[in-house]
């Protein structure tokens, strides 16, 4: 399921310095063979000069991204136009997220800070400082009043978004945080870490209310279903050992399923927002994206992107468009067809 990469690499180098021409819609059509699906891949000048490490969903057609080049970008992948770009972090960006209610775009960084940006304003409107090491986790409560962050300094913190003040902090020995997610309809959040644990916190006091049995490998990231009933995490690993996603029932506090098939660590896992379809997606360092039936554990579609390097982050919208970020080839827009079980790249930027 590999598509032609020689031309892709050539075009990537040719356009690498041409981000200023993104708005001119200068796309090139390339031949591809991913899953034998429609095979026209349009390539646009890259919006980042280094690895893209995190994506956040806003609305269909818009992709928020953070990169090792220290920048945060908002890109319209329907019209292939760079909407906005922010710089200001002193070191690499590690995570991004979006607040629908507050209109804020948030970025975490290796410079130990989190910054809040607004569209049309080049300077941050709020800065959250206090962590002692790189900030590795970032999420907003549904009402956007609270920001949760996690760091390799072993702490999880809750912040007042408007004031930029730290409200609560929990420091757990060896808890090098990898991800956090608020649980909808509950005053709780899920946290994963390099100690291989998955924890549930009560947001009122930031105390741990439940710890799931320790996994065999580092837990890389997590997601929570819209109804708040399920949590999904994914695992580090190599050669097919580990490299699985795990589904937890948050009502019974039990493991439901494990999804195995990737050959290298899974960097990102998400619940897909399709009504009537219980699907999840995973992206791995093995350069592949897989779509799974949540309940049967069947892999219903997949695609491999040769030459991309590790795939780092996933977002998806109701129109079945999926974006995945990579180390070496920017961001890919994928299209999923459940009718014939195909997943294929349609554009790269």
ZIPE-V121160 format. One record per residue. PSI is psi in whole degrees, -180 to 180 (* if undefined). OMEGA is omega in whole degrees, -180 to 180 (none if undefined). Layout:
psi=PSI omega=OMEGA
psi=PSI omega=OMEGA
This chain:
psi=38 omega=179
psi=141 omega=174
psi=165 omega=-172
psi=127 omega=-173
psi=-22 omega=-178
psi=-49 omega=179
psi=-35 omega=179
psi=-46 omega=-180
psi=-42 omega=179
psi=-47 omega=-179
psi=-36 omega=178
psi=-47 omega=179
psi=-39 omega=-178
psi=-37 omega=-175
psi=2 omega=-171
psi=-35 omega=-179
psi=14 omega=-171
psi=33 omega=180
psi=-23 omega=-179
psi=-14 omega=-178
psi=13 omega=-179
psi=-42 omega=-175
psi=-11 omega=-178
psi=0 omega=176
psi=40 omega=-178
psi=82 omega=-177
psi=149 omega=176
psi=133 omega=-180
psi=131 omega=-179
psi=154 omega=176
psi=140 omega=177
psi=164 omega=-179
psi=22 omega=-178
psi=115 omega=177
psi=21 omega=-179
psi=27 omega=-179
psi=178 omega=175
psi=128 omega=-162
psi=42 omega=174
psi=111 omega=-178
psi=116 omega=180
psi=130 omega=-176
psi=131 omega=-179
psi=156 omega=-179
psi=138 omega=-176
psi=144 omega=179
psi=-14 omega=176
psi=150 omega=-178
psi=-10 omega=178
psi=-173 omega=-176
psi=137 omega=174
psi=123 omega=-170
psi=-16 omega=-177
psi=141 omega=176
psi=154 omega=174
psi=141 omega=-179
psi=141 omega=176
psi=-68 omega=172
psi=162 omega=-176
psi=127 omega=-179
psi=-13 omega=-180
psi=135 omega=-178
psi=122 omega=175
psi=131 omega=-175
psi=151 omega=174
psi=146 omega=-170
psi=163 omega=173
psi=-12 omega=177
psi=9 omega=175
psi=9 omega=-177
psi=159 omega=174
psi=133 omega=-176
psi=147 omega=173
psi=118 omega=-172
psi=135 omega=175
psi=101 omega=-176
psi=-5 omega=171
psi=-43 omega=-180
psi=1 omega=179
psi=65 omega=-177
psi=131 omega=175
psi=113 omega=-176
psi=-40 omega=-178
psi=158 omega=178
psi=139 omega=-177
psi=137 omega=174
psi=159 omega=-178
psi=-25 omega=175
psi=144 omega=-179
psi=-19 omega=178
psi=-176 omega=-173
psi=145 omega=171
psi=138 omega=-178
psi=-35 omega=-180
psi=151 omega=172
psi=153 omega=172
psi=166 omega=-174
psi=138 omega=176
psi=106 omega=-176
psi=-40 omega=-176
psi=-37 omega=-178
psi=-9 omega=180
psi=15 omega=-178
psi=146 omega=173
psi=123 omega=-170
psi=142 omega=178
psi=135 omega=175
psi=157 omega=-172
psi=163 omega=172
psi=-9 omega=176
psi=10 omega=174
psi=8 omega=-177
psi=164 omega=168
psi=138 omega=180
psi=145 omega=178
psi=129 omega=-177
psi=156 omega=170
psi=147 omega=178
psi=137 omega=179
psi=-5 omega=180
psi=122 omega=-175
psi=-18 omega=-177
psi=149 omega=178
psi=142 omega=178
psi=-14 omega=177
psi=143 omega=177
psi=133 omega=-178
psi=112 omega=-178
psi=148 omega=180
psi=-26 omega=176
psi=149 omega=-178
psi=-16 omega=179
psi=-176 omega=-178
psi=136 omega=175
psi=121 omega=-171
psi=-7 omega=-175
psi=148 omega=-171
psi=127 omega=174
psi=157 omega=-179
psi=145 omega=173
psi=161 omega=-176
psi=-36 omega=180
psi=-1 omega=179
psi=17 omega=178
psi=-27 omega=-178
psi=140 omega=173
psi=132 omega=175
psi=134 omega=177
psi=155 omega=175
psi=157 omega=-172
psi=165 omega=172
psi=0 omega=175
psi=12 omega=176
psi=12 omega=-176
psi=149 omega=166
psi=135 omega=-178
psi=146 omega=171
psi=135 omega=-175
psi=149 omega=167
psi=116 omega=-174
psi=-45 omega=-175
psi=-42 omega=-176
psi=-18 omega=-178
psi=20 omega=-176
psi=142 omega=175
psi=123 omega=-178
psi=-41 omega=-177
psi=153 omega=178
psi=140 omega=175
psi=123 omega=-179
psi=118 omega=180
psi=126 omega=-177
psi=129 omega=178
psi=14 omega=179
psi=77 omega=176
psi=103 omega=-170
psi=137 omega=176
psi=-30 omega=-179
psi=157 omega=174
psi=148 omega=175
psi=132 omega=172
psi=148 omega=177
psi=118 omega=-179
psi=146 omega=178
psi=-1 omega=179
psi=154 omega=175
psi=58 omega=-176
psi=164 omega=175
psi=157 omega=179
psi=143 omega=179
psi=135 omega=174
psi=160 omega=-177
psi=172 omega=179
psi=-10 omega=175
psi=8 omega=175
psi=13 omega=-179
psi=154 omega=170
psi=120 omega=-173
psi=152 omega=172
psi=129 omega=178
psi=146 omega=169
psi=123 omega=-174
psi=-18 omega=-179
psi=-31 omega=-180
psi=-2 omega=-179
psi=38 omega=174
psi=149 omega=179
psi=125 omega=179
psi=-19 omega=178
psi=142 omega=174
psi=122 omega=179
psi=159 omega=177
psi=139 omega=-177
psi=136 omega=176
psi=171 omega=-177
psi=-28 omega=-177
psi=165 omega=176
psi=136 omega=175
psi=119 omega=-168
psi=-39 omega=-179
psi=175 omega=-179
psi=162 omega=173
psi=158 omega=-180
psi=137 omega=180
psi=155 omega=-177
psi=-32 omega=-180
psi=-4 omega=178
psi=10 omega=-176
psi=-25 omega=-174
psi=151 omega=173
psi=143 omega=179
psi=132 omega=175
psi=164 omega=177
psi=160 omega=-163
psi=148 omega=167
psi=173 omega=178
psi=-177 omega=-180
psi=150 omega=178
psi=27 omega=-180
psi=-9 omega=176
psi=131 omega=-168
psi=-131 omega=172
psi=30 omega=-178
psi=159 omega=169
psi=149 omega=-177
psi=131 omega=178
psi=128 omega=178
psi=141 omega=171
psi=116 omega=-177
psi=-7 omega=175
psi=-40 omega=180
psi=-5 omega=-179
psi=50 omega=-178
psi=156 omega=174
psi=131 omega=-179
psi=-53 omega=-176
psi=159 omega=165
psi=141 omega=-177
psi=114 omega=-173
psi=144 omega=180
psi=-28 omega=175
psi=152 omega=-179
psi=-18 omega=179
psi=177 omega=-176
psi=140 omega=174
psi=121 omega=-177
psi=-24 omega=-174
psi=143 omega=177
psi=138 omega=-178
psi=152 omega=166
psi=135 omega=179
psi=139 omega=-170
psi=35 omega=-177
psi=123 omega=179
psi=132 omega=178
psi=0 omega=-180
psi=115 omega=178
psi=86 omega=-176
psi=152 omega=172
psi=162 omega=179
psi=147 omega=178
psi=147 omega=176
psi=139 omega=-168
psi=163 omega=172
psi=-13 omega=178
psi=13 omega=176
psi=18 omega=-178
psi=152 omega=171
psi=134 omega=179
psi=140 omega=174
psi=130 omega=-175
psi=145 omega=166
psi=119 omega=-175
psi=-38 omega=-170
psi=-32 omega=-179
psi=-13 omega=-177
psi=6 omega=-179
psi=137 omega=171
psi=111 omega=-173
psi=-16 omega=177
psi=152 omega=177
psi=161 omega=175
psi=148 omega=176
psi=142 omega=-178
psi=92 omega=-176
psi=134 omega=177
psi=-3 omega=-177
psi=-22 omega=-168
psi=-175 omega=-179
psi=136 omega=172
psi=134 omega=-163
psi=-28 omega=-173
psi=151 omega=-178
psi=144 omega=165
psi=157 omega=-179
psi=152 omega=180
psi=168 omega=-177
psi=-24 omega=-179
psi=12 omega=178
psi=8 omega=175
psi=136 omega=-179
psi=140 omega=173
psi=138 omega=178
psi=136 omega=-179
psi=158 omega=-175
psi=165 omega=179
psi=-40 omega=-168
psi=-16 omega=-171
psi=30 omega=174
psi=-137 omega=-175
psi=136 omega=177
psi=138 omega=167
psi=126 omega=179
psi=155 omega=175
psi=134 omega=-179
psi=131 omega=173
psi=110 omega=179
psi=-22 omega=-178
psi=-41 omega=179
psi=13 omega=174
psi=43 omega=-179
psi=149 omega=177
psi=125 omega=-175
psi=152 omega=177
psi=135 omega=178
psi=-20 omega=179
psi=158 omega=177
psi=139 omega=-178
psi=* omega=none
